[in-house]
Amino acid sequence: MSAPTENRSTVTEREARQVAEAARERDWHKPSFAKELFLGRFRLDLVHPHPMPAEESVRRGEEFLAKLRAFCEAEIDAARIEREARIPDEVVAGLKELGALGMKIDPKYGGLGLSQLYYNKALALVGSVSPAVGALLSAHQSIGVPQPLKMFGTEEQKDAFLPRCARTDISAFLLTEPDVGSDPARLATTAVPDGDEYVLDGVKLWTTNGVVADLLVVMARVPKSEGHKGGITAFVVEADSEGITVEHRNAFMGLRGIENGVTRFHRVRVPAAHRIGSEGAGLKIALTTLNTGRLSLPAMCAGAGKWCLKIAREWSAEREQWGKPLALHEAVGAKISFIAATTFALEAVLDLSSQMADEDRNDIRIEAALAKLYGSEMAWRMADELVQIRGGRGYETAESLKARGERAVPAEQMLRDLRINRIFEGSTEIMHLLIAREAVDAHLSVAGDLIDPAKSLPEKAKAGAQAGVFYAKWLPKLVAGPGQLPTSYGEFRHGVDLSTHLRYIERTSRRLARATFYGMSRWQGRMETKQGFLGRIVDIGAELFAMSAACVRAERLRTRDEHGREAYQLADAFCRQARIRVEELFGRLWTNTDDLDRKVVKGVLGGAYTWLEEGIVDPSEDGPWIADATPGPSTQSNARRPYGS
């Protein structure tokens, strides 16, 4: 029997929802292509013509990529990192010298000042040779100290910390706790005000870079008291502060080189001047940071797709079975086509979202979330297909292949390394809910009070009147549109006809909006419990976004005479594959086993099927499901190991 978990905080579902809702960016000050897509409005004008980077940005970006590529080829031994489960100090020292720690940091603080577009290209490049090195750089810059300070820090904080982050110091982001994953309402680490300081106590889990970090962004709960608003708050903390102990370095199925640990804070004193933003703004800072920070994961997923395509092409042309190359067998060819078309689409989604982030004309919170969700899911599928194409060699480790005289292709490692992306920075299930909440925001803004059981009758009446006005204007627009006209989007006909796919996106966007409205009408306040339905709605939107990006990218490449004909072919193949997935998802909106699944789950939890578990031996060892995180002094040795020490 496992020991019971002690000191579990009790938070109601409503309280947890209120905390998450309070951290949301409520207003939409800029247009959003994806938000409009979910509302049945295909705003192609927001993404076409494809936004382009400034010439100077391209020059600096390409110059750095050339240096980074040379460094990756000469200095990063991916097999050694996998074998030793750590990134050598000299590799990190080289990255510091190259300026890779400060890719997104303004040059006035010692950084390179690269655009989001080229930052992501750099991550894709580094991640292709070693996902662990990519994770190190991403965790440091995308969610570590530089990004929240860039957006919310004071000038004094930027002057103090950004030069260090640009050249010498590794940073980490500490939010998750042993009993806190995607539900921040349970956050237990505290920051108690004491004069001009705060005193931190608590335990943080899965601190990527935490074992080697010099600077930390820590989320802690400030108790409400006189003169203190309280709430979850963000702090910059020196990693070598007295009272901080890295108690354990975690090991995972993949990304074996990452320095991820468990960090305990015991009476750690942090100057109030190191608080980022106001008290209670911590979660909003974290979520806002992730709006662009999430793009680092699809960057590495796009890079993984490129590698999968390269290996699939080379291997399936070399390997012969039954008298012809493996690639010419239809069953294998379909997999290669999927990898090629999806890689094209993932890069299209990434480049479009990145350039939109650089231009800052659009609100990309949904686009970035869709890129993360779609990229992580599709990259995993591509890696899985590559392993299948390689057969037994796909399952065999690169080290074993090399030992018996064959090319050391780490296909199984790629599969293991990519698996975490479906969990990192918001699991697929959480991303579905997050995106769904934003997708239905317009509905909740006008009709939320109508379906809220806590609202009074006068409030519901007022909401009903507002909803009536909104839907009287909105619903008729979902009936017809340019997608029904054969001549629409004619500028996308060049040998291959992509206009048919754009018309499909426009029609399907309206169909998606109608389905969402029907679901809200049917379930009202219970809509948020229909996670299967909401997940499929989001997945349809993700496919439509990817189709849009693929078509727009193909046209951009055509106009610039950069493999335009081939780009049109890939976009066409991707859109045809995506349309099949979309139609399947629509069918599953209303024909599914969601209700039956809930009954089975209740039976499982109630012990009705324990007889089904008989006949096995569970190799798991005894222990609590969740480790005790009671505040107090550490009883373990400090596993912190800064690079170069």
Buried (B, 14 or more C-beta within 10 A) or exposed (E): EEEEBEEEEEBEEEEBBEBBEBBBEEEBEEEBBBBBBBBBBBBBEBBBEBBEBEEEBBEBBEEBBEEBBEBBEEBBBBBBBBEEBBBBBEBBEBBBEBBBBBBBBBEEBBBBBBBBBBBBBBBBBBBBBBBBBBBBBBBBBBBBBBBBBBBBBEEEBBEBBBBBBBBBBBBBBBBBBBBBBBBBBBBBBBBBBEEEBBBBBBBBBBBBBBBBBBBBBBBBBBEEEEEBEBBBBBBBBBBEEEBBBBBBBBEBEBBBBBBBBBBBBBBBBBEBEBBBBBBBBBBBBBBBBBBBBBBBBBBBBBBBBBBBBBBBBEBBEEBEEEEEBBBBEEEBBEBBBBBBBBBBBBBBBBBBBBBBBBBEEBBBBBBBBBBBBBBBBBBBBBBBBBBBBBBEBBEBBBEEBEEEEEEBBBBBBBBBBBBBBBBBBBBBEBBBBBBBBBBBBBBBBBBBBBBBEEBEEEEBEBBEEBBEEBBEEBEEEBEEBBBEEEEBBEEBEBEBBBBBBBBBBBBBBBBBBBBBBEBBEEBEEEBBEBBBBBBBBBBBBBBBBBBBBBBBBBBBBBEEEEEBEBBBBBBBBBBBBBBEEBEEBBEBBEEEEEEEEEEEEEEEEEEEEEEEEEEEEEEEEEEEEBBEBEBEEBEEEEBBBBBEE
